[in-house]
Amino acid sequence: MADETAKASDAAPDTPSGAPAWREPDGTPISCEEKILVLNENLEEIKEMAQEALEDAVLMGVDEAQVRRIFQSAVDDLVNPYKKDP
């Protein structure tokens, strides 16, 4: 349950600009400005694409809640190819 709380707080904007404060796995903030720029640009592109896809689906008569569940499932299915095995 604590893991769910941590994940929810990660999504909340915690910088004056409203962007997330990107963190390393140990919680240390990412300080490299170039990395932060790339991460924020990637997030913005994802949000724009998801917004357009949601609007398309709703205009075509698809249930909004279903679309959101499918989007969440797609995110949950992402695989980290760099994950180190324990």
Summary of the structure (lengths in Angstrom):
residues: 86
radius of gyration: 15.6
end to end distance: 22.3
largest distance: 45.7
contacts: 146
relative contact order: 0.06
helix: 58%
strand: 2%
